[in-house]
Amino acid sequence: MALVTAIEDQKRNRTRVNIYLDGEYAFSLEKETCARLRIAMGMEIEPEQVAQAAAQDERRVAFDRALTCLERRARTEKQVRDYLRAREFAQDVIDDTLQKLKGYRFVDDAAYAKNFAQGKLNAAGQGPHRIRRALKMQGVPDAVAEQAVSELDEERQAQLLAAQAEKALRRYAALPRREAMGKAGQALYRKGFGWDEIASALREAYEALELDKDEYEDF
Protein backbone atom coordinates (compact mmCIF):
# COMPACT_ATOMS: atom_id res chain seq x y z
CA MET A 1 0.00 0.00 0.00
CA ALA A 2 1.06 3.60 -0.56
CA LEU A 3 -0.04 6.86 1.01
CA VAL A 4 -1.42 9.70 -1.14
CA THR A 5 0.69 12.63 0.03
CA ALA A 6 -0.24 15.27 -2.58
CA ILE A 7 -2.69 15.96 -5.39
CA GLU A 8 -1.63 18.93 -7.50
CA ASP A 9 -3.23 20.64 -10.48
CA GLN A 10 -1.09 20.58 -13.58
CA LYS A 11 0.03 24.03 -14.71
CA ARG A 12 -0.34 23.44 -18.44
CA ASN A 13 -3.46 21.29 -18.36
CA ARG A 14 -6.06 22.34 -15.82
CA THR A 15 -8.17 19.24 -16.40
CA ARG A 16 -5.44 16.96 -14.99
CA VAL A 17 -3.80 16.43 -11.61
CA ASN A 18 -0.50 14.91 -10.52
CA ILE A 19 -0.71 12.22 -7.83
CA TYR A 20 2.14 11.82 -5.32
CA LEU A 21 2.55 8.63 -3.30
CA ASP A 22 4.80 8.54 -0.25
CA GLY A 23 6.16 11.94 -1.17
CA GLU A 24 7.07 11.10 -4.78
CA TYR A 25 5.32 11.71 -8.09
CA ALA A 26 3.48 8.56 -9.15
CA PHE A 27 1.15 9.33 -12.08
CA SER A 28 -1.27 11.89 -13.52
CA LEU A 29 -5.01 11.62 -14.05
CA GLU A 30 -7.93 13.58 -15.35
CA LYS A 31 -9.65 15.37 -12.47
CA GLU A 32 -12.82 13.55 -13.47
CA THR A 33 -11.04 10.20 -13.11
CA CYS A 34 -9.55 11.18 -9.76
CA ALA A 35 -12.97 12.12 -8.43
CA ARG A 36 -14.62 8.96 -9.76
CA LEU A 37 -12.00 6.77 -8.08
CA ARG A 38 -12.33 8.88 -4.91
CA ILE A 39 -8.61 9.40 -4.57
CA ALA A 40 -7.98 11.86 -1.74
CA MET A 41 -5.13 13.17 0.37
CA GLY A 42 -4.12 10.91 3.22
CA MET A 43 -5.74 7.74 1.90
CA GLU A 44 -3.83 4.52 1.38
CA ILE A 45 -4.09 2.89 -2.02
CA GLU A 46 -2.72 -0.09 -3.89
CA PRO A 47 -0.85 1.62 -6.79
CA GLU A 48 -1.28 -1.23 -9.29
CA GLN A 49 -5.02 -1.54 -8.68
CA VAL A 50 -5.51 2.21 -8.92
CA ALA A 51 -3.42 2.36 -12.07
CA GLN A 52 -5.58 -0.35 -13.67
CA ALA A 53 -8.83 1.35 -12.75
CA ALA A 54 -7.45 4.72 -13.79
CA ALA A 55 -6.37 3.38 -17.19
CA GLN A 56 -9.90 2.13 -17.90
CA ASP A 57 -11.43 5.44 -16.87
CA GLU A 58 -8.85 7.43 -18.85
CA ARG A 59 -9.98 5.60 -21.99
CA ARG A 60 -13.56 6.61 -21.31
CA VAL A 61 -12.57 10.22 -20.69
CA ALA A 62 -10.37 10.31 -23.81
CA PHE A 63 -13.22 8.98 -25.94
CA ASP A 64 -15.61 11.59 -24.50
CA ARG A 65 -13.08 14.36 -25.13
CA ALA A 66 -12.62 13.20 -28.72
CA LEU A 67 -16.38 13.16 -29.31
CA THR A 68 -16.65 16.71 -27.99
CA CYS A 69 -13.88 17.73 -30.39
CA LEU A 70 -15.66 16.05 -33.31
CA GLU A 71 -19.01 17.66 -32.47
CA ARG A 72 -17.63 21.02 -33.58
CA ARG A 73 -16.53 19.78 -37.01
CA ALA A 74 -15.16 16.73 -38.77
CA ARG A 75 -11.44 16.09 -38.27
CA THR A 76 -8.73 13.85 -39.63
CA GLU A 77 -7.17 11.05 -37.62
CA LYS A 78 -4.00 13.10 -37.17
CA GLN A 79 -5.96 16.10 -35.89
CA VAL A 80 -7.74 13.98 -33.28
CA ARG A 81 -4.45 12.37 -32.26
CA ASP A 82 -2.84 15.79 -31.87
CA TYR A 83 -5.85 17.00 -29.85
CA LEU A 84 -5.59 14.10 -27.40
CA ARG A 85 -1.80 14.27 -27.24
CA ALA A 86 -1.99 17.97 -26.32
CA ARG A 87 -4.19 16.92 -23.39
CA GLU A 88 -1.49 14.49 -22.27
CA PHE A 89 -3.32 11.21 -22.67
CA ALA A 90 -1.00 8.22 -22.85
CA GLN A 91 -0.12 6.90 -26.31
CA ASP A 92 -1.87 3.56 -25.75
CA VAL A 93 -5.01 5.41 -24.65
CA ILE A 94 -4.87 7.55 -27.80
CA ASP A 95 -4.37 4.49 -30.01
CA ASP A 96 -7.33 2.68 -28.44
CA THR A 97 -9.50 5.78 -28.73
CA LEU A 98 -8.75 6.24 -32.42
CA GLN A 99 -9.39 2.57 -33.12
CA LYS A 100 -12.79 2.90 -31.48
CA LEU A 101 -13.61 6.15 -33.28
CA LYS A 102 -12.69 4.64 -36.64
CA GLY A 103 -14.74 1.55 -35.86
CA TYR A 104 -17.80 3.79 -35.46
CA ARG A 105 -16.65 5.82 -38.50
CA PHE A 106 -16.60 8.96 -36.38
CA VAL A 107 -13.12 9.42 -37.85
CA ASP A 108 -12.83 8.54 -41.54
CA ASP A 109 -10.01 10.17 -43.49
CA ALA A 110 -11.37 9.05 -46.87
CA ALA A 111 -14.81 10.57 -46.25
CA TYR A 112 -13.23 13.68 -44.75
CA ALA A 113 -10.93 14.15 -47.74
CA LYS A 114 -13.75 13.72 -50.26
CA ASN A 115 -16.03 16.24 -48.51
CA PHE A 116 -13.16 18.69 -47.98
CA ALA A 117 -12.09 18.52 -51.63
CA GLN A 118 -15.62 19.00 -52.94
CA GLY A 119 -16.21 21.91 -50.59
CA LYS A 120 -12.99 23.72 -51.47
CA LEU A 121 -13.63 23.29 -55.18
CA ASN A 122 -17.26 24.39 -55.20
CA ALA A 123 -17.37 26.91 -52.36
CA ALA A 124 -13.89 28.42 -52.55
CA GLY A 125 -13.04 27.80 -56.20
CA GLN A 126 -9.72 26.20 -55.32
CA GLY A 127 -7.81 24.03 -57.74
CA PRO A 128 -6.60 20.46 -57.23
CA HIS A 129 -3.01 21.32 -56.30
CA ARG A 130 -4.01 23.61 -53.44
CA ILE A 131 -6.63 21.13 -52.20
CA ARG A 132 -4.08 18.30 -52.24
CA ARG A 133 -1.59 20.38 -50.23
CA ALA A 134 -4.24 21.34 -47.69
CA LEU A 135 -5.27 17.72 -47.16
CA LYS A 136 -1.68 16.62 -46.62
CA MET A 137 -1.12 19.44 -44.13
CA GLN A 138 -4.07 18.09 -42.15
CA GLY A 139 -2.45 14.68 -41.97
CA VAL A 140 -4.47 12.90 -44.66
CA PRO A 141 -2.30 10.09 -46.16
CA ASP A 142 -0.96 10.84 -49.63
CA ALA A 143 -2.91 8.05 -51.33
CA VAL A 144 -6.18 9.13 -49.69
CA ALA A 145 -5.64 12.77 -50.64
CA GLU A 146 -4.79 11.79 -54.20
CA GLN A 147 -7.95 9.69 -54.49
CA ALA A 148 -10.14 12.54 -53.25
CA VAL A 149 -8.60 14.99 -55.72
CA SER A 150 -8.87 12.53 -58.61
CA GLU A 151 -12.61 12.27 -58.02
CA LEU A 152 -13.20 16.02 -58.46
CA ASP A 153 -15.40 16.84 -61.43
CA GLU A 154 -13.07 17.94 -64.26
CA GLU A 155 -15.79 19.87 -66.08
CA ARG A 156 -16.57 21.82 -62.92
CA GLN A 157 -12.86 22.57 -62.46
CA ALA A 158 -12.66 23.90 -66.03
CA GLN A 159 -15.74 26.08 -65.53
CA LEU A 160 -14.39 27.60 -62.33
CA LEU A 161 -10.95 28.17 -63.83
CA ALA A 162 -12.44 29.87 -66.91
CA ALA A 163 -14.54 32.20 -64.76
CA GLN A 164 -11.59 33.06 -62.54
CA ALA A 165 -9.31 33.61 -65.54
CA GLU A 166 -11.70 36.14 -67.04
CA LYS A 167 -12.15 37.86 -63.67
CA ALA A 168 -8.39 38.06 -63.14
CA LEU A 169 -7.78 39.55 -66.59
CA ARG A 170 -10.44 42.19 -65.98
CA ARG A 171 -8.82 43.02 -62.63
CA TYR A 172 -5.49 43.73 -64.33
CA ALA A 173 -6.94 45.34 -67.45
CA ALA A 174 -5.22 48.67 -66.68
CA LEU A 175 -1.79 47.05 -66.88
CA PRO A 176 0.19 46.33 -70.04
CA ARG A 177 -1.28 43.16 -71.42
CA ARG A 178 1.78 40.95 -70.99
CA GLU A 179 2.08 42.06 -67.36
CA ALA A 180 -1.64 41.45 -66.86
CA MET A 181 -1.25 37.93 -68.17
CA GLY A 182 1.60 37.24 -65.76
CA LYS A 183 -0.24 38.57 -62.73
CA ALA A 184 -3.44 36.75 -63.66
CA GLY A 185 -1.47 33.53 -64.09
CA GLN A 186 0.16 33.90 -60.69
CA ALA A 187 -3.23 34.52 -59.06
CA LEU A 188 -4.67 31.37 -60.61
CA TYR A 189 -1.60 29.36 -59.64
CA ARG A 190 -2.07 30.43 -56.02
CA LYS A 191 -5.62 29.16 -56.29
CA GLY A 192 -4.20 25.72 -56.98
CA PHE A 193 -4.50 25.22 -60.73
CA GLY A 194 -1.75 23.82 -62.96
CA TRP A 195 0.20 26.00 -65.38
CA ASP A 196 -0.95 24.17 -68.51
CA GLU A 197 -4.60 24.58 -67.54
CA ILE A 198 -3.99 28.21 -66.56
CA ALA A 199 -2.35 29.07 -69.88
CA SER A 200 -5.21 27.52 -71.82
CA ALA A 201 -7.85 29.27 -69.72
CA LEU A 202 -6.15 32.65 -70.10
CA ARG A 203 -5.91 32.27 -73.88
CA GLU A 204 -9.61 31.48 -74.08
CA ALA A 205 -10.43 34.37 -71.75
CA TYR A 206 -8.43 36.77 -73.93
CA GLU A 207 -10.32 35.58 -76.98
CA ALA A 208 -13.61 36.00 -75.15
CA LEU A 209 -12.61 39.53 -74.17
CA GLU A 210 -11.49 40.19 -77.79
CA LEU A 211 -7.93 41.17 -76.87
CA ASP A 212 -4.91 41.01 -79.19
CA LYS A 213 -3.51 37.50 -79.56
CA ASP A 214 0.06 38.61 -80.41
CA GLU A 215 0.51 39.87 -76.86
CA TYR A 216 0.06 36.49 -75.23
CA GLU A 217 0.92 33.86 -77.81
CA ASP A 218 4.16 32.88 -76.01
CA PHE A 219 2.62 32.73 -72.53
N, C-alpha and C positions, 0 to 999 in steps of 0.2 A: 504494500500500500504506500501511497505518497500523499503528502499534505499540499493542498492548494495554498500557496503563500502569496500569490498576487494575480490579479486579473486586470490587464491594462489595455486601454483603447489604443489601436494602432494610429499613428500620426497621419499616414498617407491614405489609409482606408478606414473610414469611420464606421463601417459596418462590421469590422472584425476586431477581435481582441486577442491579446497574447496571454497564454496561460503559463504560470510559473509553478513548478512543483519542487518542494523542498529548497526553495530559494533560487532555482535555476529555470531558465526558459525551457519549456517542454514542447509546446505546439501552439498553433493559432487556429481560431474558429470564427465562424460567423457569430455575431451576437445572438442571432435567432437560434442557432444550434446550441450555444452555451446556455441560453435560457431554457430550451426544451429539455436538455439533459440535467438541468438544475445544478450546474456546477457553480459553487460559491466559495468565497474565501473561508479558509479554516476547515473545509471538509476533507476527509480522506477518500481517495479514489484509487482504483486499480488502473494504472495508466493504459495497459493493453486493452482492457474492456472498454474504457472511455474512448480510446482511439478508434476502436472498431465501430462503436455506436456513432461517434462523431463522423467517421468516414461515410457511413450510410446517410446520415442527415445532410452532410455537405453535398452529396450528390443530388438530394432533393432540392436543396437551396440553389445549387448551380443551375439545375433544370428550370426552376421557377424564375431565376434571374434571366436566363436565356430567353424564356418565353416573353418576359416583360420587354426585353430588348427587341424581339421580333414583332411585338404588337405595334411598335411605332412604324416599322417598314421592313420589307424583306431584306435579308442580308446574305452574304456569301458565307461559306464555311469558315474561311480565314477571318472574316470580320467578327463572327461569333467567337471564334477561338481567341482573338485578340481582346475582345470585350471581357471574356472570362479570365484571361491571363492577367489583365490589368486589375482585376479584383482579387488576384492572388489565390485562385483556386489551384489545387495541385494538378499536375499534368494528367494523372490517371483519371481524376474527376472530370477534367475537361474532355478527355478522349471518350469516356463513357457517356457524357452528356451529348456530345456531337453524334455519337453512334445512335443514341436514342432519338435525337431530333431528326436525323436523316431517315431513321426507320419510319417515323411518322410523316416524313416529307415536309417537315416544318423548315428544314434547310435542304435546298435542292439547287445546286449550282447551275445545272443545265436549264432548269425552268427560269431561274433568276437571270441568267445570261440572255435567254431568248426574249424575255419581257423587257429587260434593260435595252437590248439592241433595238427592238421594235420601237420603244418609247423614244430613244435618242434620235432615231431616224425620222420618225413621223412628227414628234413634238418639237424637237430642237433642230431638225434638218442637218444632223451631223452625218458625215460620211463613214464608211467602213473602217478606215484606218484609225480614226479618232475613237470610234466605239471599241475597236479591238484593244487599243492601248488602255482605255478606261477600265475595261473588264479585267485585264491583266493586273492593273494597279490595285484592283479590289480583291485580288487573290484567286480569280477564276483560272483554272488550269488552261494552258495554251490550247489544247485540243478542244476543250469545251467552248472557249471563246471563239475559236476558229469556226466551229460548227454553227454557233449562233449567228455569226457574221455572214456565213455562206448562205444562210436561209433568208437573208433580207431580200425583199422584192427588188430585183434589178431595174424594173421599169419605174418603180417609185423613186429609186435612187436617181435615175436619169432625169425624172421630172423635177425633183428638188434641186439637183445640180443646175439644170437649165434655168430655173427661176432665179436661183442665187447668182448665177453668172450674169444674167441680164441686170439684176439689181446692183451687182458690184460695178458693172461697167457704167451704169447710170450715175453711181455715186462718184466715180472718178472722171466723169465726162469733161470736167473743166481742165483736166491735165492733158499734156500731149498724149496722143493715142498709144504710143508704145509704152509710155510710163503707166498709163491707165491699165493696159493689159497686164503689166508686171504686178501692179498692186492688186488688181482683181484676182490674179492667179494665186498670189500669196494668201489672200483672204480665204479663198476656196480651199487651199491646201491646209490652212489652219483648221478649217471645218472638218477635215479628215478625208478629203477626196484625193484620188491619185492624179499624178501630173498628166497622164495620157487622157484621162476622162476630162480633166480641167481644160486642157488645150482644145479638145473637140467641142466642149460646151461653149467656150469663149468664142471660137470661130463661128459657131451657129448663132450665138447671141449677137455678134457683130453684123452678121448677115441680116438678122431680124431687125436690127436697129439701123440697117442700111448705111453702114460705115465703110470706109475705104479698105479693101482687102490688102492692098500693097503694104499697109502699115503693120500687119500682123502675120503675114504669110510665113515668117520664119520663127514664130513663137513656139 
